[in-house]
């Protein structure tokens, strides 16, 4: 596992525990984060900077009774980490149990950009990789 993957794992752990301090420790002060929760919370703009991440956590608490992101695949691509897995959420009359993808860009050991995709395919295509993934050759 590469260094960027380790940082992204810490990020997911911080999100799952709603631990703002741990989240900010791995996020660049100018981070840009684009999750679907923003639309549900009535936002048109990405969450920006550390204050944006705090706002995101507050929006999650307001919109969802529970929200779990469970990546099961991490692929390092230079300064980016592609993750795929599932999202489980319930609240505001919605229940979600769906595949998802995430693309994180890092610089100097910090996450500078993150985007959540509502399908694995969309995440793969966002980084220019073929879908479906090809199994490794024997």
Backbone as a printed PyTorch tensor [residue, N CA C, xyz], in Angstrom:
tensor([[[  0.8490,  -1.1770,   0.0000],
         [  0.0000,   0.0000,   0.0000],
         [  0.8950,   1.2400,   0.0000]],

        [[  0.6000,   2.1710,  -0.8910],
         [  1.3830,   3.3870,  -1.0080],
         [  1.0150,   4.4250,   0.0350]],

        [[  1.8470,   5.4430,   0.1160],
         [  1.6480,   6.5030,   1.1130],
         [  0.3250,   7.2340,   0.9040]],

        [[ -0.0060,   7.5480,  -0.3600],
         [ -1.2610,   8.2580,  -0.6080],
         [ -2.4670,   7.4180,  -0.2070]],

        [[ -2.3950,   6.1180,  -0.4410],
         [ -3.4920,   5.2360,  -0.0370],
         [ -3.6510,   5.2630,   1.4790]],

        [[ -2.5520,   5.2500,   2.2020],
         [ -2.6250,   5.3110,   3.6700],
         [ -3.3280,   6.5940,   4.1220]],

        [[ -3.0020,   7.7000,   3.4760],
         [ -3.6230,   8.9800,   3.8280],
         [ -5.1190,   8.9340,   3.5370]],

        [[ -5.4920,   8.3820,   2.3880],
         [ -6.9140,   8.2940,   2.0320],
         [ -7.6560,   7.3620,   2.9960]],

        [[ -7.0280,   6.2950,   3.4290],
         [ -7.6630,   5.4240,   4.4340],
         [ -7.9330,   6.1930,   5.7220]],

        [[ -6.9780,   7.0250,   6.1330],
         [ -7.1800,   7.8600,   7.3220],
         [ -8.3450,   8.8240,   7.1070]],

        [[ -8.4420,   9.3600,   5.8990],
         [ -9.5360,  10.2680,   5.5650],
         [-10.8850,   9.5710,   5.7120]],

        [[-11.0130,   8.3720,   5.1390],
         [-12.2720,   7.6310,   5.2590],
         [-12.5880,   7.3040,   6.7200]],

        [[-11.5630,   6.9600,   7.4880],
         [-11.7770,   6.6640,   8.9030],
         [-12.2790,   7.9110,   9.6320]],

        [[-11.7010,   9.0540,   9.3140],
         [-12.1440,  10.3090,   9.9360],
         [-13.5860,  10.6220,   9.5510]],

        [[-13.9360,  10.4460,   8.2610],
         [-15.3210,  10.6600,   7.8290],
         [-16.2650,   9.7250,   8.5820]],

        [[-15.8940,   8.4460,   8.6910],
         [-16.8170,   7.4800,   9.2980],
         [-17.0250,   7.7380,  10.7810]],

        [[-16.0370,   8.3230,  11.4380],
         [-16.1680,   8.6440,  12.8670],
         [-16.6090,  10.0860,  13.0960]],

        [[-16.8410,  10.8200,  12.0090],
         [-17.2090,  12.2440,  12.1000],
         [-16.2160,  12.9970,  12.9770]],

        [[-14.9280,  12.6560,  12.7860],
         [-13.8440,  13.2230,  13.5760],
         [-13.2280,  14.3980,  12.8060]],

        [[-13.6910,  15.6010,  13.0980],
         [-13.2410,  16.7880,  12.3710],
         [-11.7390,  16.9920,  12.5140]],

        [[-11.1860,  16.7910,  13.7060],
         [ -9.7480,  17.0110,  13.9000],
         [ -8.9270,  16.0640,  13.0280]],

        [[ -9.2990,  14.7870,  13.0110],
         [ -8.5740,  13.8090,  12.1840],
         [ -8.7570,  14.1150,  10.7010]],

        [[ -9.9320,  14.5770,  10.3290],
         [-10.2080,  14.9220,   8.9370],
         [ -9.3370,  16.0990,   8.4930]],

        [[ -9.2960,  17.1320,   9.3100],
         [ -8.5090,  18.3210,   8.9640],
         [ -7.0120,  18.0300,   8.9600]],

        [[ -6.5800,  17.0350,   9.7350],
         [ -5.1610,  16.6800,   9.7850],
         [ -4.6550,  16.1230,   8.4580]],

        [[ -5.5290,  15.5510,   7.6330],
         [ -5.1060,  14.9800,   6.3470],
         [ -5.5920,  15.8160,   5.1630]],

        [[ -6.2650,  16.9280,   5.4380],
         [ -6.8200,  17.7730,   4.3760],
         [ -6.0320,  19.0700,   4.2440]],

        [[ -5.7210,  19.4320,   3.0240],
         [ -5.0840,  20.7070,   2.7400],
         [ -6.0330,  21.8410,   3.1590]],

        [[ -5.5080,  22.9430,   3.6560],
         [ -6.3870,  24.0560,   4.0460],
         [ -7.2610,  24.5860,   2.9060]],

        [[ -6.8650,  24.3190,   1.6570],
         [ -7.6350,  24.7850,   0.5010],
         [ -8.3600,  23.6390,  -0.2170]],

        [[ -8.6150,  22.5540,   0.4820],
         [ -9.2720,  21.3980,  -0.1300],
         [-10.5890,  21.7980,  -0.8040]],

        [[-10.9080,  21.1020,  -1.8850],
         [-12.1980,  21.2350,  -2.5590],
         [-12.8280,  19.8460,  -2.5380]],

        [[-14.0400,  19.7350,  -1.9770],
         [-14.7100,  18.4430,  -1.8200],
         [-16.1000,  18.5200,  -2.4330]],

        [[-16.4110,  17.5430,  -3.3130],
         [-17.6860,  17.5450,  -4.0380],
         [-18.4040,  16.2090,  -3.8050]],

        [[-19.2850,  16.1400,  -2.7860],
         [-20.0800,  14.9440,  -2.5220],
         [-21.5500,  15.1690,  -2.8930]],

        [[-22.3000,  14.0910,  -3.1430],
         [-23.7410,  14.2250,  -3.4030],
         [-24.5100,  14.8480,  -2.2410]],

        [[-24.0370,  14.6850,  -1.0200],
         [-24.7260,  15.2490,   0.1360],
         [-24.9030,  16.7580,  -0.0100]],

        [[-23.9790,  17.4170,  -0.6840],
         [-24.1010,  18.8600,  -0.8790],
         [-25.4030,  19.2380,  -1.5710]],

        [[-25.7520,  18.5040,  -2.6360],
         [-27.0160,  18.7730,  -3.3320],
         [-28.2020,  18.5590,  -2.4050]],

        [[-28.1620,  17.4840,  -1.6320],
         [-29.2700,  17.1820,  -0.7180],
         [-29.3980,  18.2380,   0.3750]],

        [[-28.2720,  18.8710,   0.7080],
         [-28.2790,  19.9180,   1.7370],
         [-28.5910,  21.2910,   1.1420]],

        [[-28.8470,  21.3420,  -0.1780],
         [-29.2070,  22.5950,  -0.8180],
         [-28.0280,  23.4300,  -1.2780]],

        [[-26.8560,  22.8110,  -1.4090],
         [-25.6610,  23.5470,  -1.8410],
         [-25.4750,  23.4220,  -3.3470]],

        [[-25.0350,  24.5020,  -3.9580],
         [-24.6920,  24.4870,  -5.3810],
         [-23.1800,  24.4650,  -5.5960]],

        [[-22.4390,  24.7710,  -4.5650],
         [-20.9840,  24.8810,  -4.6680],
         [-20.3050,  23.7510,  -3.9000]],

        [[-19.0690,  23.4250,  -4.2730],
         [-18.3160,  22.4380,  -3.4930],
         [-18.0390,  22.9500,  -2.0760]],

        [[-17.6840,  22.0320,  -1.2010],
         [-17.2010,  22.3990,   0.1290],
         [-15.7340,  22.7830,  -0.0360]],

        [[-15.3470,  23.9690,   0.4770],
         [-13.9900,  24.4680,   0.2740],
         [-13.3030,  24.7400,   1.6100]],

        [[-12.0700,  24.2730,   1.6860],
         [-11.2340,  24.5390,   2.8470],
         [-11.6750,  23.7810,   4.0900]],

        [[-10.9500,  24.0260,   5.1660],
         [-11.2630,  23.3470,   6.4260],
         [-12.6480,  23.7340,   6.9200]],

        [[-13.0220,  25.0020,   6.7400],
         [-14.3570,  25.4130,   7.1740],
         [-15.4190,  24.6830,   6.3560]],

        [[-15.1520,  24.4730,   5.0860],
         [-16.0710,  23.7160,   4.2320],
         [-16.2490,  22.2850,   4.7130]],

        [[-15.1620,  21.6560,   5.1650],
         [-15.2820,  20.2950,   5.6830],
         [-16.0910,  20.2600,   6.9790]],

        [[-15.9240,  21.2760,   7.8020],
         [-16.7540,  21.3570,   9.0150],
         [-18.2300,  21.5170,   8.6310]],

        [[-18.4880,  22.3380,   7.6260],
         [-19.8610,  22.5180,   7.1420],
         [-20.3990,  21.2140,   6.5810]],

        [[-19.5560,  20.4900,   5.8540],
         [-19.9710,  19.1850,   5.3150],
         [-20.3930,  18.2500,   6.4470]],

        [[-19.5910,  18.1480,   7.4840],
         [-19.9410,  17.2700,   8.6080],
         [-21.2580,  17.6960,   9.2460]],

        [[-21.4840,  19.0090,   9.3520],
         [-22.7590,  19.4980,   9.8970],
         [-23.9100,  19.1470,   8.9600]],

        [[-23.6900,  19.2640,   7.6530],
         [-24.7260,  18.8960,   6.6860],
         [-25.0410,  17.4120,   6.7510]],

        [[-24.0130,  16.5910,   6.8950],
         [-24.2300,  15.1410,   7.0190],
         [-25.0990,  14.8600,   8.2350]],

        [[-24.7880,  15.4950,   9.3520],
         [-25.5770,  15.2760,  10.5710],
         [-27.0270,  15.7250,  10.3880]],

        [[-27.2390,  16.7590,   9.5950],
         [-28.5790,  17.2830,   9.3720],
         [-29.3680,  16.4430,   8.3720]],

        [[-28.6970,  15.9380,   7.3250],
         [-29.3690,  15.2410,   6.2320],
         [-29.5160,  13.7430,   6.4890]],

        [[-28.5310,  13.1400,   7.1360],
         [-28.5110,  11.6840,   7.3030],
         [-28.5330,  11.2850,   8.7730]],

        [[-29.3200,  10.2670,   9.0780],
         [-29.2290,   9.6400,  10.4070],
         [-27.9560,   8.7980,  10.4620]],

        [[-27.6490,   8.1720,   9.3280],
         [-26.4270,   7.3700,   9.2180],
         [-25.9020,   7.5160,   7.8070]],

        [[-24.5740,   7.6150,   7.6820],
         [-23.9060,   7.6480,   6.3870],
         [-22.5840,   6.9190,   6.5440]],

        [[-22.4400,   5.8390,   5.7840],
         [-21.1920,   5.0650,   5.8160],
         [-20.6530,   4.9100,   4.4030]],

        [[-19.4130,   5.2800,   4.2150],
         [-18.7010,   5.0490,   2.9630],
         [-17.7460,   3.8900,   3.2160]],

        [[-17.8800,   2.8400,   2.3970],
         [-17.0630,   1.6460,   2.6140],
         [-16.3100,   1.2800,   1.3390]],

        [[-15.1520,   1.9270,   1.1320],
         [-14.3500,   1.5750,  -0.0360],
         [-13.7230,   0.1970,   0.1440]],

        [[-13.6350,  -0.5520,  -0.9510],
         [-12.9770,  -1.8630,  -0.8810],
         [-11.8680,  -1.9880,  -1.9250]],

        [[-11.6670,  -0.9290,  -2.6930],
         [-10.6110,  -0.9340,  -3.7030],
         [ -9.9190,   0.4240,  -3.6750]],

        [[ -8.5950,   0.3840,  -3.6920],
         [ -7.7690,   1.5980,  -3.7240],
         [ -6.7470,   1.4220,  -4.8450]],

        [[ -6.7140,   2.3660,  -5.7680],
         [ -5.7450,   2.3170,  -6.8620],
         [ -5.0130,   3.6480,  -6.8880]],

        [[ -3.6910,   3.6040,  -6.6830],
         [ -2.8960,   4.8300,  -6.7240],
         [ -2.5220,   5.1560,  -8.1620]],

        [[ -2.7380,   6.3970,  -8.5300],
         [ -2.4440,   6.9060,  -9.8720],
         [ -1.6990,   8.2170,  -9.7290]],

        [[ -0.3970,   8.1720,  -9.6200],
         [  0.4250,   9.3640,  -9.4150],
         [ -0.0720,  10.1270,  -8.1860]],

        [[ -0.6550,  11.3240,  -8.4020],
         [ -1.0870,  12.1420,  -7.2630],
         [ -2.5400,  11.8960,  -6.8770]],

        [[ -3.1730,  10.8920,  -7.4890],
         [ -4.5750,  10.6030,  -7.2030],
         [ -4.7300,   9.1860,  -6.6560]],

        [[ -5.8180,   8.9960,  -5.9150],
         [ -6.2070,   7.6670,  -5.4510],
         [ -7.6570,   7.4650,  -5.8680]],

        [[ -7.8790,   6.4230,  -6.6560],
         [ -9.2160,   6.0200,  -7.0720],
         [ -9.6910,   4.9630,  -6.0900]],

        [[-10.8790,   5.1470,  -5.5600],
         [-11.4660,   4.1770,  -4.6370],
         [-12.8400,   3.7830,  -5.1600]],

        [[-13.1900,   2.5250,  -4.9620],
         [-14.5500,   2.1040,  -5.2470],
         [-15.0350,   1.2610,  -4.0790]],

        [[-16.3480,   1.2260,  -3.9170],
         [-16.9490,   0.4800,  -2.8190],
         [-18.4380,   0.7480,  -2.7790]],

        [[-18.9710,   0.8870,  -1.5760],
         [-20.4070,   1.1110,  -1.4050],
         [-20.6470,   2.2450,  -0.4190]],

        [[-21.8120,   2.8490,  -0.5810],
         [-22.2920,   3.8580,   0.3560],
         [-23.6030,   3.3580,   0.9390]],

        [[-23.7130,   3.4630,   2.2520],
         [-24.9390,   3.1190,   2.9710],
         [-25.3910,   4.3700,   3.7100]],

        [[-26.6410,   4.7380,   3.5200],
         [-27.1420,   5.9380,   4.1950],
         [-28.6420,   5.8270,   4.3810]],

        [[-29.1260,   6.4880,   5.4270],
         [-30.5630,   6.6360,   5.5950],
         [-30.8450,   7.9230,   6.3420]],

        [[-31.9550,   8.5270,   5.9690],
         [-32.3810,   9.7830,   6.5600],
         [-33.2300,  10.5550,   5.5680]],

        [[-33.8830,  11.6020,   6.0130],
         [-34.7830,  12.4600,   5.2430],
         [-35.6170,  11.6760,   4.2170]],

        [[-36.1700,  10.5560,   4.6580],
         [-37.0420,   9.7780,   3.7870],
         [-36.3160,   9.0130,   2.7010]],

        [[-35.0100,   8.8500,   2.8260],
         [-34.2120,   8.1350,   1.8330],
         [-33.4330,   7.0160,   2.4880]],

        [[-33.2470,   5.9550,   1.7160],
         [-32.3370,   4.8870,   2.0960],
         [-31.4560,   4.6190,   0.8860]],

        [[-30.1530,   4.5750,   1.1090],
         [-29.2130,   4.3270,   0.0250],
         [-28.3400,   3.1400,   0.3940]],

        [[-28.2360,   2.2150,  -0.5120],
         [-27.2940,   1.1030,  -0.4430],
         [-26.8460,   0.9110,  -1.8820]],

        [[-25.7500,   1.5650,  -2.2370],
         [-25.3890,   1.6370,  -3.6510],
         [-23.8770,   1.6250,  -3.8420]],

        [[-23.4520,   1.1690,  -5.0200],
         [-22.0340,   1.2800,  -5.3500],
         [-21.6480,   2.7520,  -5.4750]],

        [[-20.3840,   3.0310,  -5.2450],
         [-19.8970,   4.4020,  -5.3340],
         [-18.4290,   4.3980,  -5.7120]],

        [[-17.9710,   5.5580,  -6.1120],
         [-16.5560,   5.7380,  -6.3950],
         [-16.1020,   7.0760,  -5.8540]],

        [[-14.8320,   7.1580,  -5.5800],
         [-14.2310,   8.3840,  -5.0650],
         [-12.9110,   8.6000,  -5.7860]],

        [[-12.5990,   9.8380,  -6.0770],
         [-11.2840,  10.1780,  -6.6010],
         [-10.7270,  11.2850,  -5.7170]],

        [[ -9.5420,  11.0220,  -5.1630],
         [ -8.8710,  11.9610,  -4.2690],
         [ -7.5610,  12.3820,  -4.9100]],

        [[ -7.2560,  13.6590,  -4.8520],
         [ -5.9670,  14.1600,  -5.3310],
         [ -5.1960,  14.6730,  -4.1260]],

        [[ -3.9200,  14.3030,  -4.0770],
         [ -3.0820,  14.6630,  -2.9370],
         [ -1.8650,  15.4590,  -3.3920]],

        [[ -1.3710,  16.2810,  -2.4740],
         [ -0.1460,  17.0370,  -2.6960],
         [  0.5420,  17.2060,  -1.3490]],

        [[  1.8110,  16.8920,  -1.3190],
         [  2.6180,  17.0610,  -0.0990],
         [  1.9920,  16.3710,   1.1090]],

        [[  1.4220,  15.1870,   0.9020],
         [  0.8880,  14.4080,   2.0060],
         [ -0.4790,  14.8360,   2.5040]],

        [[ -1.1530,  15.7300,   1.7690],
         [ -2.4850,  16.1810,   2.1690],
         [ -3.4560,  16.0370,   0.9930]],

        [[ -4.7160,  15.8090,   1.3120],
         [ -5.7480,  15.7150,   0.2940],
         [ -6.1380,  17.1330,  -0.1200]],

        [[ -6.0340,  17.4170,  -1.4330],
         [ -6.3540,  18.7540,  -1.9350],
         [ -7.6750,  18.7910,  -2.6890]],

        [[ -8.1410,  17.6150,  -3.1190],
         [ -9.3990,  17.5650,  -3.8550],
         [-10.0210,  16.1890,  -3.7040]],

        [[-11.3430,  16.1660,  -3.5810],
         [-12.0680,  14.9050,  -3.5110],
         [-13.4100,  15.0350,  -4.1910]],

        [[-13.7700,  13.9860,  -4.9020],
         [-15.0730,  13.9730,  -5.5650],
         [-15.6790,  12.5910,  -5.3890]],

        [[-16.9660,  12.5770,  -5.0400],
         [-17.7090,  11.3280,  -4.8770],
         [-18.5230,  11.1080,  -6.1440]],

        [[-18.4600,   9.8960,  -6.6610],
         [-19.2170,   9.5230,  -7.8600],
         [-20.2760,   8.5120,  -7.4700]],

        [[-21.4210,   8.6000,  -8.1240],
         [-22.5380,   7.7360,  -7.7570],
         [-22.4580,   6.3590,  -8.3860]],

        [[-21.4180,   6.1150,  -9.1900],
         [-21.1630,   4.7660,  -9.7130],
         [-19.6600,   4.5270,  -9.7380]],

        [[-19.2970,   3.2680,  -9.6970],
         [-17.8860,   2.9090,  -9.8230],
         [-17.3810,   3.3000, -11.2060]],

        [[-18.2180,   3.0240, -12.1960],
         [-17.8490,   3.3300, -13.5830],
         [-17.4800,   4.8070, -13.7470]],

        [[-18.2890,   5.6970, -13.1860],
         [-18.0270,   7.1340, -13.3110],
         [-16.6730,   7.5000, -12.7070]],

        [[-16.3100,   6.8840, -11.6030],
         [-15.0130,   7.1600, -10.9790],
         [-13.8770,   6.6660, -11.8610]],

        [[-14.0280,   5.4630, -12.3970],
         [-13.0120,   4.9270, -13.3080],
         [-12.8410,   5.8540, -14.5120]],

        [[-13.9550,   6.2410, -15.1020],
         [-13.8920,   7.0980, -16.2950],
         [-13.3140,   8.4680, -15.9770]],

        [[-13.5400,   8.9630, -14.7610],
         [-13.0120,  10.2760, -14.3700],
         [-11.4860,  10.3030, -14.3690]],

        [[-10.8690,   9.1500, -14.1390],
         [ -9.4010,   9.0910, -14.1420],
         [ -8.8660,   8.5000, -15.4430]],

        [[ -9.7610,   8.2760, -16.4110],
         [ -9.3310,   7.7810, -17.7070],
         [ -9.0680,   6.2870, -17.7780]],

        [[ -9.6530,   5.5260, -16.8590],
         [ -9.4740,   4.0740, -16.8670],
         [-10.6870,   3.3960, -17.4940]],

        [[-10.4400,   2.2600, -18.1200],
         [-11.5040,   1.5130, -18.7920],
         [-12.4470,   0.8780, -17.7830]],

        [[-13.7040,   0.8050, -18.1910],
         [-14.7210,   0.1070, -17.3930],
         [-15.3790,  -0.9290, -18.2800]],

        [[-15.6120,  -2.1360, -17.8240],
         [-15.2440,  -2.6470, -16.4960],
         [-13.7530,  -2.9100, -16.4170]],

        [[-13.2200,  -2.9550, -15.1820],
         [-11.7890,  -3.2060, -15.0320],
         [-11.4540,  -4.6030, -15.5810]],

        [[-10.3060,  -4.6890, -16.1750],
         [ -9.8660,  -5.9790, -16.7150],
         [ -9.1280,  -6.7570, -15.6350]],

        [[ -9.4180,  -8.0520, -15.5200],
         [ -8.6880,  -8.8480, -14.5220],
         [ -7.2140,  -8.9370, -14.9160]],

        [[ -6.3390,  -9.0820, -13.9320],
         [ -4.9030,  -9.1840, -14.2470],
         [ -4.6210, -10.4460, -15.0670]],

        [[ -3.6460, -10.3400, -15.9150],
         [ -3.2520, -11.5040, -16.7160],
         [ -2.5680, -12.5220, -15.8320]],

        [[ -2.7510, -13.8150, -16.1400],
         [ -2.1100, -14.8560, -15.2950],
         [ -0.6050, -14.8590, -15.4330]]])
